[in-house]
Amino acid sequence: MSHGQTKLVLVVACALIDADGRILLAQRPEGKSMAGLWEFPGGKIETGEKPETTLIRELNEELGIRVKEDCLAPFAFASHGYDAFHLLMPLYLCRRWEGIVVAREGQKLAWARTNELANYAMPPADVPLIAQLRDLL
């Protein structure tokens, strides 16, 4: 990388919304960066992958659910500069999926109402999304 350039990391996340209007949060496991913080499920976009494809794959791997692309609605995005990289993260909403949400990677899960999201310690990039979810849902 030449001087003055920042590595851009593309990650995609999903606010799964259940029938009661609660949003699913997953806790980052020990050994990962920002371990213990709560986040929206998702993951890093692989080379050549569409954000929706990444989410469908990650939600199945992490939570054991099947999501159709037309059930993913683009909602907002986070743009946040960390010390080592700049994160760009589209956030999708999803209200319909097949299967039961289970923690397949040993992570803790929590269903939270929008007015409870601020009670969960989240990565800095996720924090601005809380107000948008609270105000618009």
C-alpha positions as CSV (number, residue, x, y, z in Angstrom):
1,M,0.0,0.0,0.0
2,S,1.3,3.4,-0.8
3,H,1.6,6.1,1.8
4,G,-1.8,7.7,2.8
5,Q,-3.9,4.8,1.6
6,T,-6.2,2.9,3.9
7,K,-7.2,-0.7,3.5
8,L,-10.9,-0.9,2.8
9,V,-12.7,-3.9,4.4
10,L,-16.2,-4.8,3.1
11,V,-18.4,-6.6,5.6
12,V,-22.2,-7.1,5.3
13,A,-24.6,-7.5,8.3
14,C,-28.3,-8.3,8.8
15,A,-30.8,-7.1,11.4
16,L,-33.0,-10.2,11.7
17,I,-36.4,-9.1,13.0
18,D,-38.7,-11.6,14.7
19,A,-42.5,-11.5,14.8
20,D,-42.3,-9.5,18.1
21,G,-40.2,-6.8,16.4
22,R,-37.0,-7.8,18.3
23,I,-33.6,-7.8,16.6
24,L,-31.0,-10.5,16.8
25,L,-27.6,-9.7,18.2
26,A,-24.6,-12.1,18.4
27,Q,-21.7,-11.8,20.8
28,R,-18.2,-11.9,19.2
29,P,-16.5,-15.0,20.6
30,E,-13.2,-15.1,22.6
31,G,-10.1,-15.1,20.4
32,K,-11.7,-12.7,17.8
33,S,-11.0,-9.0,17.6
34,M,-13.5,-7.1,19.7
35,A,-14.4,-10.3,21.6
36,G,-17.3,-9.9,23.9
37,L,-19.0,-7.1,21.9
38,W,-22.4,-7.6,20.4
39,E,-23.0,-7.2,16.7
40,F,-25.5,-7.9,13.9
41,P,-24.8,-11.3,12.3
42,G,-22.9,-11.3,9.0
43,G,-19.4,-11.4,7.7
44,K,-16.7,-10.4,5.3
45,I,-17.6,-10.2,1.6
46,E,-15.5,-12.6,-0.4
47,T,-13.9,-11.6,-3.7
48,G,-16.5,-11.7,-6.4
49,E,-19.4,-12.2,-4.0
50,K,-22.5,-10.0,-3.9
51,P,-23.4,-8.7,-0.4
52,E,-26.7,-10.6,-0.5
53,T,-24.9,-13.9,-1.3
54,T,-22.5,-13.3,1.6
55,L,-25.4,-12.8,4.0
56,I,-27.2,-15.9,2.8
57,R,-24.0,-18.0,3.3
58,E,-23.1,-16.4,6.7
59,L,-26.6,-16.6,8.2
60,N,-26.7,-20.3,7.3
61,E,-23.2,-21.0,8.7
62,E,-23.6,-18.9,11.9
63,L,-27.3,-19.4,12.7
64,G,-28.5,-22.4,10.7
65,I,-31.3,-20.5,8.9
66,R,-32.1,-20.2,5.2
67,V,-32.7,-16.7,3.8
68,K,-33.9,-15.9,0.3
69,E,-32.4,-12.9,-1.5
70,D,-35.7,-11.2,-2.0
71,C,-36.3,-11.2,1.8
72,L,-33.2,-9.1,2.3
73,A,-34.0,-5.3,2.3
74,P,-31.1,-2.8,2.1
75,F,-31.5,-0.5,5.1
76,A,-28.4,1.5,6.1
77,F,-24.7,1.4,6.1
78,A,-21.8,2.0,8.4
79,S,-18.6,3.7,7.4
80,H,-16.0,3.7,10.1
81,G,-12.3,4.2,10.3
82,Y,-10.4,1.8,12.6
83,D,-6.7,2.2,13.2
84,A,-5.6,-0.5,10.7
85,F,-8.4,-0.3,8.2
86,H,-11.7,1.4,7.1
87,L,-14.9,-0.6,7.4
88,L,-17.7,-0.3,5.0
89,M,-20.8,-2.3,6.1
90,P,-24.2,-2.4,4.5
91,L,-26.9,-3.4,6.9
92,Y,-29.9,-5.3,5.6
93,L,-33.2,-6.0,7.3
94,C,-34.8,-9.5,7.1
95,R,-38.2,-10.5,8.6
96,R,-38.6,-13.9,6.9
97,W,-36.3,-17.0,7.0
98,E,-36.6,-20.8,7.2
99,G,-35.4,-22.8,10.1
100,I,-34.8,-22.0,13.8
101,V,-32.0,-19.6,14.8
102,V,-29.3,-21.5,16.7
103,A,-25.8,-20.5,17.6
104,R,-23.8,-22.8,15.4
105,E,-20.4,-21.3,16.3
106,G,-20.7,-21.2,20.0
107,Q,-21.6,-17.5,20.1
108,K,-24.1,-16.1,22.6
109,L,-27.3,-14.7,21.0
110,A,-29.8,-12.2,22.2
111,W,-33.1,-10.9,20.9
112,A,-33.4,-7.2,21.8
113,R,-36.1,-4.6,21.2
114,T,-34.9,-1.5,19.4
115,N,-35.1,0.6,22.6
116,E,-32.8,-2.0,24.3
117,L,-30.0,-2.1,21.6
118,A,-28.1,0.7,23.3
119,N,-27.7,-1.5,26.4
120,Y,-25.4,-3.9,24.5
121,A,-21.7,-3.0,24.0
122,M,-21.2,-3.0,20.3
123,P,-18.2,-2.3,17.9
124,P,-17.9,1.5,17.1
125,A,-19.0,0.9,13.5
126,D,-22.4,-0.6,14.7
127,V,-23.3,2.1,17.2
128,P,-24.7,4.7,14.7
129,L,-27.0,2.0,13.2
130,I,-28.8,1.6,16.6
131,A,-30.4,5.1,16.3
132,Q,-31.5,4.4,12.7
133,L,-33.1,1.2,13.7
134,R,-34.8,2.7,16.7
135,D,-36.1,5.7,14.7
136,L,-37.2,3.9,11.6
137,L,-38.6,0.6,12.8
